Amino acid sequence: MNEPAATVRANLEAALADAIERVKAAASLADLEEAQVRTLGRKAPLSRARSSLRDVPDEHRKELGRLANGVHAAIEDAIARKREQFEAAEVARRWELERLDVTLPGDAPPVGSVHPLTRTVQELVDIFIGLGYRVYEGPEIELSTYNFDALRTPLEHPSRSPSDTFYIEGRGDEVCLRPQTSPVQIRTMETQDPPVYGVMPGRVYRRDAQDATHLAGFTQLEGLAVDEGITMGDLKGTLVHFARAVFGTTLAVRLRPHFFPFTEPSAELDVQCFVCRGSGAGCRVCKGEGWIEVLGCGMVHPHLLEWVGWDPERLTGFAFGMGIERIAALANGIPDIRYLWENDLRILRHFRGVA
């Protein structure tokens, strides 16, 4: 091989060696791009060696041309493999930074729970549904006819005073916010034939000063049973079942005589204090009485049956009514029923998950 051909071969081999070293030395994609320019660019050693092929005799030009192409391909292959290494490393780095481990539990969004009052209503209603009762509802804005007259409440009764009842402005004493769910009993008896076994939950409103045991707006549940042959014994048995379902079977229950215009005879249902167990000694829950008043009840007055056109000689019945806030407070040891309406998250979280 003559001298020009030998020189070109040496330059091509040197260009390949130089390119391989530069590619190996590249520490980043930017370094690799610079190495590519310096080894495959127009001013690179390989380009100069190729340009000198014109000085090589014809019998050696073809062989050196194939060698030049081989050197070019080898450099491109080395650059491509190095680039793949950088790209794989970058993907691995990003995957480590951004990966989502689906095997770990996610951040659960905050989940609400049933309000303790709603839960109490549901539990009480379930007790009476288990006894065969149905649920009835009525309007919260009520006619005085249903709210007072039908319930044997005379004009001079304190509950009819504007200081006790919210009347609708412009309607005198004809329309009011119901202070009890008792009107639902009258509406129920008006719209169906006996017998009736029903409970009536709902909101009621009274002009009470709000304190630990009173609210201007609260929740009430009343019950009504009218059929042939119902006695005071049926009333007591029903309420004893209710009280033991709510407060437990170990507490004593008693009926204490009372007065309500729409029942006769009437009574209050008391449950033995679940804190002092009836001793009353220094107990702040029952205030030393040993008993806790739970609800009012009694036998339906014949006036109510006559009002709806039912025969009081053939039919008898009993009714009862209770404040849901009071039941919820007693059953859960809450000292102030206002806590149930203040929406304090600490109180609400306390009842989360309670069956």
ABEGO torsion letter per residue (X at the ends): XBAAAAAAAAAAAAAAAAAAAAAAABABAAAAAAAAAAAABAABAAAAAAAAAAABBAAAAAAAAAAAAAAAAAAAAAAAAAAAAAAAAAAAAAAAAABBBAABBBBBBBBBBBBAAAAAAAAAAAAAAAAGBBBBBBBABBBAAAAAAAAGBBAABAAABAAABBBBBGAEAABBBBABAAAAAAAAAAABBOBBBBBBBEBBBBBBBBBAABBABBBBBBBBBBBBGBBAAAAAAAAAAAAAAAAEAABBBBBBBBBBAABOBBBBBBBBBAAAGGAGBGBAAAGGAGBBBABBBEBBBAAAAAAAGBBAAABBBBBBBBBAAAAAAAAAGBABAAAAAAGBAAAAAAABGBX
